[in-house]
Amino acid sequence: MRGRDLLNAIKKDIDEHVGERVVVKANNGRKKFTVKEGILEKTYPHIFIVKVEGSDNTTRTISYSYSDILTQTVQIIFKNKNVAM
């Protein structure tokens, strides 16, 4: 598969899970990881949005690109089906 086809396949897989709870594990470099749990809110042509609730009842929206998943900088786990990308 070509790169663009792979990104389209990743987007299609993520589109099927909009509105579900997800866990996102992002590599911050130098063996540092950030783990966030939230709701997959919306997908766009090049990014997807995860809504994360903080400990003090604040909400944040964090965007990730599909290329982050392709390069394994970001891993996304769908809580409803325990499927990881």
DODREN-394124 format. One record per residue (C-alpha): x, y, z. Coordinates in steps of 0.25 Angstrom, whole numbers, plus 5000, padded with zeros to 4 digits. Example, Ala and Ser with C-alpha at 12.3 -4.5 7.8 and 13.67 -1.06 7.14 Angstrom:
% residues 2
5049_4982_5031
5055_4996_5029
***
This chain:
% residues 85
5000_5000_5000
5004_5014_4997
5005_5024_5009
4993_5032_5005
4985_5019_5004
4990_5015_5018
4986_5028_5024
4972_5027_5018
4971_5013_5024
4974_5018_5038
4964_5030_5036
4953_5020_5032
4956_5011_5044
4956_5023_5054
4943_5028_5047
4936_5016_5052
4939_5019_5066
4934_5033_5067
4927_5036_5081
4934_5024_5088
4943_5024_5100
4958_5023_5096
4972_5023_5103
4983_5030_5095
4997_5028_5098
5007_5038_5092
5022_5037_5092
5028_5050_5096
5042_5046_5093
5054_5041_5102
5045_5029_5108
5034_5039_5113
5020_5035_5110
5007_5042_5112
4994_5034_5114
4981_5041_5113
4967_5035_5114
4955_5042_5107
4944_5042_5096
4948_5042_5082
4940_5054_5078
4942_5057_5063
4950_5053_5051
4955_5062_5040
4963_5060_5027
4976_5060_5034
4974_5060_5049
4965_5054_5060
4960_5061_5073
4960_5054_5087
4952_5061_5098
4959_5059_5111
4953_5062_5125
4963_5067_5135
4963_5064_5150
4957_5078_5153
4945_5076_5144
4952_5084_5133
4951_5078_5119
4962_5079_5108
4962_5076_5093
4974_5069_5088
4977_5067_5073
4985_5056_5067
4989_5053_5053
4987_5040_5046
5002_5040_5042
5005_5040_5057
4998_5026_5057
5005_5022_5045
5019_5025_5050
5015_5019_5064
5017_5032_5071
5003_5031_5076
4995_5018_5080
4980_5018_5082
4972_5008_5089
4957_5007_5088
4951_5004_5101
4938_4998_5096
4945_4987_5088
4959_4986_5094
4965_4988_5080
4978_4996_5079
4984_5003_5067
***
